[in-house]
Amino acid sequence: MTGEPFEKLSIFFPMWNEEAYIKRAVGYAKVECESLLARGEILDYELIIVDDASTDSTPALADELAANDSHVVAVHHPVNRKLGGSMKTGFATATGDLVLYSDADLPFDMAQVSQAVRLMRLYEADVVSAYRLDRTGEGLSRAIYTFFYNVLIRRLFGVRMRDINFAFKLCKRRIFDHIELQSEGSFIDAELIIRTRKLGYDVIQFGVDYFPRTRGESTLASFGVIRTILREMFALRKELRKITPVV
C-alpha cells in the first residue's frame, strides 16, 4: 500500500425481509473489512444494517448481530421507505470517510471491495462504481430494461455510465457535503451518480463478476418500481440538469 490509510470504512445494507441473507452478508463483509484492516488499508470499519420495516425475522437478526459485534449497527425504519429511503438512512448513519453500499444478496464477491479501495487510492477518485461483466444470469427482460435505462440517463442528463443502478458504489464521505439525495425509489442510484458527476467529482468504474439472487425474489424490475423511477427521474430532471461544478 502507498499513501495514508483511510480512517474508516462504512458498509451498509438496505434490507427488507432478508432473513435468508442477513448473516451471510454481514459475515462476508466483516471478513473483507478485517482483511483491509490487517493490511493497513483502513484503520476501522462499521457494518450497518438498514432494516426497512421488515415483516420477517430480519429486525431480530439485525439486533442480534449488533449486540454480538461492536462493528455492527442496526437501524430500523418504523415504516417501509423503499430503496431510496434506505440508502439515505445508510449514508446518513455512516461515520466512515469511505462509504460502500451493497444489496443483502451479495451480487458481487465481497473480496472485490479491496480492489475498489485500491482503485480509489490509485486514481484519487471520489466514487468507484462497479458494473456487471456478465449479465446473462439476471434474465433477458432485466438486461433489456437496464440497457434502455442507461441510454435514457445519458440522453436526459449527459451522464454516460455502465450499469448505473448496480449496487456497488464506494464513495468518499466528503461528496455528501454538497449532495442531498431526494429520491425515495430506485432512481436514487442514478441520482447519486448524476449529482456526483455534475458537481465535478471524479467517478471511475470497474467490472465485477455478477451473482444473481438465489433466494427470495427481486422486485427491482417490477412495473411499480419502474413507474416510480420514471416519475422521480422527470420530477428531478430540471434540478439535476442545472447543477454546476463545485470542484
Long-range contacts (C-beta under 8 A, 24 or more apart in sequence): 1-39, 1-40, 1-41, 1-121, 2-121, 3-121, 5-40, 5-41, 5-42, 5-43, 6-41, 6-42, 6-43, 6-96, 6-97, 6-98, 6-117, 7-42, 7-43, 7-44, 7-96, 7-97, 8-42, 8-43, 8-44, 8-45, 8-46, 8-95, 8-96, 8-97, 8-98, 9-33, 9-36, 9-42, 9-44, 9-45, 9-46, 9-96, 9-98, 9-99, 9-100, 9-117, 10-45, 10-46, 10-48, 10-93, 10-94, 10-95, 10-96, 10-98, 10-99, 10-100, 11-45, 11-46, 11-47, 11-48, 11-99, 11-100, 11-101, 11-102, 11-113, 12-47, 12-48, 12-49, 12-50, 12-90, 12-91, 12-93, 12-94, 12-99, 12-100, 12-101, 12-102, 13-47, 13-48, 13-49, 13-50, 13-90, 13-101, 13-102, 13-103, 13-104, 14-50, 14-52, 14-83, 14-86, 14-87, 14-90, 14-101, 14-103, 14-104, 15-49, 15-50, 15-51, 15-52, 15-54, 15-58, 15-62, 15-86, 15-104, 16-51, 16-52, 16-53, 16-54, 16-58, 16-80, 16-86, 17-54, 17-55, 17-56, 17-58, 17-216, 18-54, 18-58, 18-104, 18-105, 18-216, 19-54, 19-56, 19-57, 19-58, 19-61, 20-215, 20-216, 21-104, 21-105, 21-106, 21-215, 21-216, 22-49, 22-58, 22-61, 22-62, 22-65, 22-104, 23-61, 23-65, 24-106, 25-102, 25-104, 25-105, 25-106, 26-65, 26-72, 28-106, 28-110, 29-102, 29-110, 30-69, 30-71, 31-110, 32-110, 32-111, 32-113, 32-114, 33-71, 35-111, 35-114, 36-113, 36-114, 36-117, 41-114, 41-117, 41-118, 42-98, 42-117, 44-96, 45-71, 45-96, 46-71, 46-72, 46-73, 46-94, 46-95, 46-96, 47-71, 47-72, 47-73, 48-72, 48-73, 48-74, 48-75, 48-90, 48-93, 48-94, 49-73, 49-74, 49-75, 50-75, 50-77, 50-86, 50-87, 50-89, 50-90, 50-93, 51-75, 51-76, 51-77, 52-77, 52-80, 52-81, 52-82, 52-85, 52-86, 53-77, 53-78, 53-79, 53-80, 53-81, 81-184, 82-184, 82-185, 82-186, 82-228, 83-185, 83-186, 83-188, 83-220, 84-181, 84-183, 84-184, 84-185, 84-186, 84-187, 84-188, 84-232, 85-184, 87-181, 87-188, 87-189, 87-192, 88-181, 88-188, 91-171, 91-176, 91-181, 94-173, 96-173, 97-172, 97-173, 97-174, 98-170, 98-171, 98-172, 98-173, 99-170, 99-171, 99-172, 99-173, 100-168, 100-169, 100-170, 100-171, 101-167, 101-168, 101-169, 102-167, 102-168, 103-167, 105-213, 105-214, 105-215, 105-216, 105-218, 106-211, 107-132, 107-166, 107-167, 107-168, 107-210, 107-211, 107-212, 107-213, 108-168, 108-208, 108-209, 108-210, 108-211, 109-208, 109-209, 109-211, 112-168, 112-208, 113-170, 115-206, 116-168, 116-170, 116-206, 117-170, 119-204, 119-206, 120-170, 120-172, 120-204, 123-202, 123-204, 124-202, 125-202, 125-203, 125-204, 126-171, 126-172, 126-174, 126-175, 126-196, 126-201, 126-202, 126-203, 127-169, 127-170, 127-171, 127-172, 127-175, 127-192, 127-193, 127-196, 127-201, 127-202, 127-203, 127-204, 128-169, 128-170, 128-203, 128-204, 128-205, 128-206, 129-161, 129-164, 129-166, 129-168, 129-169, 129-170, 129-193, 129-203, 129-204, 129-205, 130-163, 130-166, 130-168, 130-169, 130-205, 130-206, 130-207, 130-208, 131-161, 131-162, 131-163, 131-166, 131-205, 131-206, 131-207, 131-208, 132-163, 132-166, 132-207, 132-208, 132-209, 132-210, 133-207, 133-208, 133-209, 133-210, 134-209, 134-210, 135-163, 135-210, 137-210, 137-211, 137-212, 138-210, 138-212, 141-221, 142-220, 142-221, 145-221, 145-226, 149-190, 149-229, 152-233, 153-190, 153-194, 156-233, 156-237, 156-241, 157-194, 157-198, 157-237, 157-240, 157-241, 159-190, 159-193, 159-194, 159-197, 159-198, 161-193, 161-203, 161-205, 162-205, 164-189, 164-190, 164-193, 165-189, 165-190, 165-220, 168-208, 169-193, 171-196, 175-199, 175-201, 178-246, 182-232, 182-236, 182-239, 183-232, 183-236, 184-228, 184-232, 185-225, 185-228, 185-229, 185-231, 185-232, 186-220, 186-225, 186-228, 186-229, 187-228, 187-229, 187-232, 187-233, 187-236, 190-233, 191-232, 191-236, 191-240, 194-240, 194-243, 195-240, 195-243, 198-240, 198-243, 198-244, 198-245, 199-243, 199-244, 199-245, 199-246, 199-247, 200-245, 200-246, 200-247, 201-247
